[in-house]
């Protein structure tokens, strides 16, 4: 370990809610790092399973959220409590490769660096997880690889949180909203670096139940994000998420109204074309699985949208 490694203290923040299946693997990877963090803070959203029992097997500090709980609120609570110069905020379904922290903190030798985004090298543990990994890889825009903070894990200077917080009212897009405001606050005066040798692995939904929970949550919280960030990209994402559900509606309508049939055919062709492109980009032969995944996530998302209209429920 170099002298510089000792000069930068790292705090790890892990928001949790019913993560008993993954929290042990996550924490094991954190405490197995070649550069040990000075502290690990688990911010729990009032889990009803054995998440905290598993977490207490490790030397962690536990903070419990009050109602209503949310992922961004948990991140804020952890950031406020953190004592390190650098904060690693990571989801409970993320594991770190051996030198992940060491390789990331080296970028902070440059005082202009405000954030470091690790590289994902994911391994599928189920068929559903492989479908999601390949679909997301193939669906990424090669011309716009992204501008900043990772959805799953990010290294940030503690000083960033002096003037900036995650929006606790958001669910869908809370990380993207944070990016917009981070860029607005720092502009060209702060650098967000991508580290190819700081590697993480992410667990995607293993079961249809997990997938449903994820996309219903996205749907229920989408209107809040859109109201705050009425931009082209969220609108395009909305169109992508709604397209398969619209196709289902159009197919039923075309049985009654023949004039609707051409629109059904056009939309079906667009969905097929997109998934063929995704197959090509991801070098995968899972075309039918990709289409099925699109329809499932769309239907779950619409269910969440309807819940968001009819329910005033807050929190996770």
Protein Blocks (a to p, Z undefined) as FASTA:
>chain_A
ZZklmmpccddddddehjllmmmmmmmmmmmpfbdcfbdcdddehiablmlmmmmmpccd
dddddddddfklmmmmmmmmpmbfbdcdddfkbccdfklmmmmmmmmmpmkbmbdcdddd
dddfbfklmmmmmmmmmmpcfklnbjbdcfkbccddfklmmmgccdfkbcehklmmmmmm
mmmmnmmmbccdddfklccdddddfbfklmmmmmmmmmmmmmmmmmmmccfklmmmmmmm
mmmmmmmmmmmmmmmmmmlmmmmmmmmmmmmmmmmmmmmmnopaklmmmmmmmmmmmmmm
mmmmmmmmmpccecZZ
